[in-house]
Amino acid sequence: MVEVKAVIKNEAGIHCRPTAVITQAAAEVDSVITVISPDGSCEIGSALELLMLGLEPGTQIKIQAVGSDEVAAAEKFRKLFETNFDFPNAGQGG
């Protein structure tokens, strides 16, 4: 098991669009990824469970990866959770 820490940097937190990106990335790794926040934990793969953690900007989380690619997977998800997602067409009908 590999565990890394991350801080949510997206100005709107981890809402629906970042959640979709993160859960889709889970299909690209062999490891099981668990996110631990002050309000609970969940395995990446369930968008609803991830949303229910209510990850706001500045929230400190732990990411645990268990599997054959756990080192790379933990780093991948650390970067994703610390991404300042920019969805330029959000709210503009496209």
N, C-alpha and C positions, 0 to 999 in steps of 0.2 A: 504494500500500500504506500502511495505517495500522497502527501498532504501539502497544499500550498495555500497561502492567504491572498486575498484580493479585496479591493475596495471598489464599490460600485461608483463609476464615474459618469455614466450617462445622465444628463441633466434631468431627464424625466424618469429615471430609475429603469428597472427592468419591467417594461410593460409588454403589450402583446407582440409588437414587431421584434424587439430584441429577443423575446422568449422564443419566437419562431426560429430565428437564426440559431440560437443556442441549442434548441432541441433537435433541429435538423443536423447540427454538427455532431450530436451524440451518435448518429447513425454512421459516422465516418471513423469512429474509433472502436477498438475491441474492448476497451476497459469499461467498467461500470463506474459512472461518475456520480458522486453524491455532493450536494451543496448543503452546508451547515450555516445557518444564519442565527442571529439572536432570537428569532421568532420560530425556529423550527428547522427541519431538514427535509430533503427529498432527493430522489434519484433523478438525474436529468433524463428526460425521455417523456415525462408527463408535463405538458405545457401548463395544464391547470394547476398542478401542485407547485410548479415553479412560480407561477403568478401569485399563488396564495401566500408565498413567503413575503410578499410586499417589499421587495428589495428597492429601497429608495437611494438616492445619491448619498454617498458617504457611508453607507452600510458596509461593515467589515464582515466578510464571509470566509469560510474555509472550503476548499475544494479537495475532495478525496477521490483518488483514482485507484482502481484495483483491476489489474489485468496485464496482458502481455505488453501493452504499449503505455503503461501507466505514467511513466515520466513525461513522455511527449504529450499524452492526453491531458495531464494536469496542467502543463504549461499552456496548451491550446485553450483550455477553458479559463485559465487565469486571464489570458489576453482578451478573450471574448467578454468576460464579466467586467473588465476594466476598459472596454471600448466605449468611446463616446459616439454612439450610433448617430448617424446623420441620414435621415430619410428626407431628401430634398422635396419630394412631391407630396409629403404627408399633408392632408387637409386640402389639397388642391385638385382633387378629383383624378389623380393619376399617379 
